[in-house]
């Protein structure tokens, strides 16, 4: 979830002053959360407030968006969304703007299956962006995040997302002619392509921003998927959180408490993979090879645990991850 916010915060200073290179200080005093962060957290708030079966999610989404939208009136909303915030009757306005895709990352964490995540994303999107292209952009983003956080490979994610869009150009090929485009069809494919080419979370955000265009939204979409796949380094997480006020931070904290951040999962996953390799090659552990291959991690500091010889003393294995 935080990945979308980091992409937005880092990209905020480049939205109207594009930087078509990956070489720049990641954060600066000109960075700030924009409407992308505010509405992403509004969706998270709605998901938290919604009852278990989410039958009230439409109304909860409208309520959360209006509440946060009015609390942060200068976050940079589009003209039609501003009118929607002020309107007495909250009706969708057939938008296919990229706001549909930048705010849905929470749905991919709450969803218990791909279909469930898609259903949630469609509900929160249709309150404003009920155009087929808007819904498609939201679903493609949700699918990519859900698949990334549930262990799909990069190629599997790309193949799946090819059901929505064509990915026939690299970022380097797009960059010379890419222009400011606030549509889902002009934003989601390059945002996903930036993720497909990335080697880390930070590299994904830098690649998205280097394209130019609607930098904060591009990076928010890319960052949301990259977090689910790569995880977020702790130093980036700490610095990004410093840009959120108490209100926004409290929503994020409540959401991550219920739906833990990828940073925790990624750390354990990487450590677990390394320990599996060490277990498979270890000798004299006093277990069968099958038992050794299933012995993963204790509850803290796996590498210290391994080096200290805990495994050689035949201590109990931790639960599988």
C-alpha positions in Angstrom: 0.0 0.0 0.0 2.8 2.4 0.9 4.4 1.9 -2.5 1.7 4.0 -4.2 2.2 6.8 -1.8 6.0 6.8 -2.2 5.6 6.9 -6.0 3.2 9.8 -5.6 5.4 11.7 -3.2 8.6 11.3 -5.2 6.8 12.1 -8.4 4.9 15.1 -7.1 7.7 17.6 -7.9 8.0 16.4 -11.5 4.4 16.4 -12.6 4.7 19.9 -14.2 8.5 19.8 -14.5 9.3 16.4 -16.0 12.7 14.9 -15.4 13.4 12.4 -18.2 16.2 10.6 -16.4 16.6 8.1 -13.6 19.3 10.3 -12.0 17.8 12.6 -9.3 17.5 12.8 -5.5 14.6 10.6 -4.5 13.1 12.9 -1.9 13.4 16.7 -1.5 11.7 19.4 0.3 9.6 20.0 -2.8 7.9 16.6 -2.4 4.5 16.2 -1.0 1.5 13.7 -1.1 -1.0 14.7 -3.7 -4.5 13.6 -4.5 -3.1 10.2 -5.5 -2.1 9.5 -1.9 -5.2 11.1 -0.4 -7.6 9.0 -2.5 -5.5 5.8 -2.1 -5.9 6.2 1.6 -9.6 7.1 1.3 -10.1 3.7 -0.4 -8.2 2.0 2.4 -10.4 3.8 4.9 -13.5 2.6 3.1 -12.2 -0.9 3.1 -11.5 -0.8 6.8 -14.9 0.7 7.6 -16.8 -1.7 5.3 -18.6 -4.7 6.8 -17.1 -8.2 6.2 -19.0 -8.9 3.0 -18.5 -5.4 1.7 -22.1 -4.9 0.7 -21.8 -1.3 1.9 -18.5 -0.6 0.2 -19.9 1.8 -2.4 -21.3 4.1 0.3 -18.2 3.8 2.5 -16.0 4.7 -0.5 -18.1 7.8 -1.2 -18.0 8.8 2.4 -14.3 8.4 2.8 -13.5 10.2 -0.4 -15.7 13.1 0.5 -14.3 13.3 4.0 -10.6 13.2 3.0 -11.2 15.2 -0.2 -12.7 18.1 1.9 -10.0 17.7 4.5 -7.3 18.1 1.8 -8.9 20.5 -0.7 -5.6 21.5 -2.3 -4.2 18.1 -3.0 -4.5 18.6 -6.8 -7.8 16.9 -7.8 -9.0 17.1 -11.4 -11.8 19.4 -12.3 -14.5 16.8 -12.6 -13.6 15.2 -9.3 -13.8 18.5 -7.6 -17.3 19.0 -8.9 -18.2 15.5 -7.7 -16.8 16.3 -4.2 -19.1 19.4 -4.1 -22.2 17.8 -5.6 -25.1 16.9 -3.4 -25.9 13.7 -5.3 -22.7 11.7 -5.8 -23.2 10.1 -9.2 -20.3 8.6 -11.4 -19.3 10.8 -14.3 -18.1 8.2 -16.9 -14.4 9.0 -16.4 -11.6 7.0 -17.8 -9.0 9.1 -16.1 -5.9 7.6 -14.5 -7.3 8.3 -11.0 -9.1 5.1 -11.4 -5.9 3.1 -11.3 -3.8 5.1 -8.9 -6.1 4.6 -5.9 -7.0 0.9 -5.9 -3.9 -0.8 -4.4 -5.7 -1.4 -1.1 -8.2 -3.7 -2.9 -5.3 -6.1 -3.9 -4.4 -6.5 -0.2 -7.9 -7.0 1.1 -8.9 -9.4 -1.7 -8.8 -13.1 -0.6 -8.6 -14.2 -4.2 -8.0 -12.5 -7.5 -11.7 -12.4 -8.3 -12.4 -10.9 -4.9 -9.8 -8.2 -5.3 -11.2 -7.4 -8.8 -14.7 -7.1 -7.3 -13.5 -4.7 -4.7 -11.6 -2.6 -7.2 -14.6 -2.4 -9.5 -16.8 -1.2 -6.6 -14.5 1.6 -5.5 -13.8 2.6 -9.0 -17.4 2.9 -10.2 -18.3 5.6 -7.7 -16.7 8.1 -10.1 -14.9 6.3 -13.0 -17.5 4.1 -14.5 -16.2 4.2 -18.1 -15.1 0.8 -19.4 -11.5 2.1 -19.8 -11.4 3.5 -16.3 -12.6 0.1 -14.9 -10.0 -1.7 -17.1 -7.2 0.4 -15.8 -8.2 -0.2 -12.2 -8.5 -3.9 -12.8 -5.2 -4.2 -14.5 -3.4 -2.4 -11.7 -5.2 -4.5 -9.0 -4.5 -7.8 -10.8 -0.8 -6.9 -11.1 -0.5 -6.0 -7.4 -2.5 -9.1 -6.3 -0.4 -11.4 -8.5 2.9 -9.8 -7.3 2.0 -10.1 -3.6 0.9 -13.7 -4.0 4.1 -14.9 -5.6 3.6 -14.7 -9.3 6.7 -14.3 -11.4 7.4 -11.2 -13.5 6.6 -13.1 -16.7 3.4 -14.4 -15.2 2.3 -10.9 -14.2 3.2 -9.5 -17.7 1.4 -12.3 -19.5 -1.7 -11.8 -17.4 -1.7 -8.0 -17.8 -1.4 -8.6 -21.6 -5.1 -9.5 -21.4 -5.7 -5.8 -20.8 -3.0 -4.0 -22.7 -0.3 -4.5 -25.3 3.3 -4.1 -24.1 5.3 -3.7 -27.2 7.6 -0.8 -26.4 10.4 -0.4 -23.8 10.5 2.8 -21.6 13.5 4.0 -23.6 11.5 3.6 -26.8 8.5 5.5 -25.3 10.5 8.3 -23.6 11.3 10.6 -26.6 7.6 11.0 -27.6 5.7 10.3 -24.4 3.5 13.3 -23.3 1.3 14.2 -20.5 -1.7 11.9 -20.6 -4.2 11.5 -17.7 -6.2 8.7 -19.3 -6.0 5.1 -18.0 -5.1 3.8 -21.4 -2.3 6.3 -21.7 -0.9 5.8 -18.1 -1.4 2.3 -16.9 0.5 0.4 -19.7 3.7 2.6 -19.4 3.4 2.4 -15.6 3.3 -1.4 -15.7 6.1 -1.4 -18.3 8.3 0.5 -15.9 7.6 -2.2 -13.3 8.4 -5.0 -15.8 11.8 -3.4 -16.5 12.8 -2.7 -12.9 15.4 -4.4 -10.8 14.1 -3.1 -7.4 11.4 -1.0 -5.8 13.5 2.2 -6.1 14.5 1.5 -9.7 10.8 1.0 -10.6 9.8 4.4 -9.2 12.8 6.1 -10.9 12.0 4.4 -14.2 8.4 5.5 -14.1 9.4 9.1 -13.4 12.0 9.1 -16.1 9.2 8.7 -18.7 7.8 12.2 -18.1 4.1 12.9 -18.4 1.9 12.7 -15.3 4.9 11.7 -13.2 3.2 11.3 -9.8 0.4 9.1 -11.0 2.7 7.0 -13.2 5.0 6.5 -10.3 2.1 5.8 -7.9 0.8 3.0 -10.1 4.3 1.6 -10.7 5.2 1.9 -7.0 2.0 0.0 -5.9 3.0 -3.0 -8.0 6.7 -2.8 -7.2 6.1 -2.8 -3.5 4.1 -6.0 -3.8 6.9 -7.7 -5.9 10.1 -6.3 -4.5 9.2 -4.9 -1.1 10.2 -1.5 0.2 13.6 -0.9 1.8 13.2 0.3 5.4 15.1 3.6 4.8 12.8 4.6 2.0 9.8 3.7 4.1 10.9 5.8 7.0 11.7 8.8 4.8 8.4 8.6 3.0 6.4 8.4 6.2 7.8 11.7 7.3 5.8 13.4 4.5 2.4 12.2 5.9 0.6 14.1 8.6 -0.9 12.4 11.6 -4.3 11.9 9.9 -3.0 10.2 6.8 -0.4 8.2 8.8 -3.1 6.9 11.1 -5.1 5.5 8.2 -2.0 3.9 6.7 -1.0 2.4 10.1 -4.5 1.0 10.7 -4.6 -0.5 7.2 -1.1 -2.1 7.4 -1.9 -3.4 10.8 -4.8 -5.4 9.4 -3.2 -6.0 6.0 0.6 -6.1 6.6 3.0 -4.3 4.3 5.1 -6.1 1.8 8.3 -5.0 3.5 7.7 -7.6 6.2 6.8 -10.4 3.8 9.6 -9.6 1.4 12.2 -9.7 4.2 11.1 -13.0 5.5 10.7 -14.4 2.0 14.2 -13.5 1.0 15.7 -14.8 4.2 13.6 -17.9 3.9 14.9 -18.6 0.4 18.6 -18.2 1.6 18.1 -20.4 4.6 16.4 -23.0 2.5 19.5 -23.1 0.3 21.8 -23.4 3.4 19.6 -26.1 4.9 19.7 -28.1 1.8 23.5 -28.1 1.7 24.0 -28.4 5.5 25.5 -31.5 6.9 25.4 -33.0 10.4 22.2 -31.3 11.4 20.7 -34.5 12.7 17.6 -34.5 10.6 16.4 -36.2 7.4 16.8 -34.2 4.2 13.1 -33.6 4.1 13.0 -32.2 7.6 16.0 -30.0 6.8 14.4 -28.6 3.7 11.3 -27.6 5.7 13.2 -26.0 8.5 12.9 -22.3 7.7 13.1 -19.4 10.2 12.5 -18.6 13.8 10.6 -15.5 14.8 13.6 -13.2 14.8 16.9 -12.5 13.1 17.2 -15.6 10.8 20.8 -15.1 9.8 22.0 -14.6 13.4 20.0 -17.6 14.3 21.7 -19.7 11.6 25.2 -18.5 12.3 24.9 -19.0 16.0 24.5 -22.7 15.4 20.9 -23.0 16.6 20.2 -25.5 13.8 23.2 -27.6 14.7 21.8 -27.9 18.2 18.7 -29.5 16.7 16.4 -26.8 17.9 12.8 -26.7 16.7 12.1 -25.4 13.2 10.0 -22.3 12.7 6.6 -22.6 10.9 6.6 -22.5 7.1 6.2 -19.0 5.6 
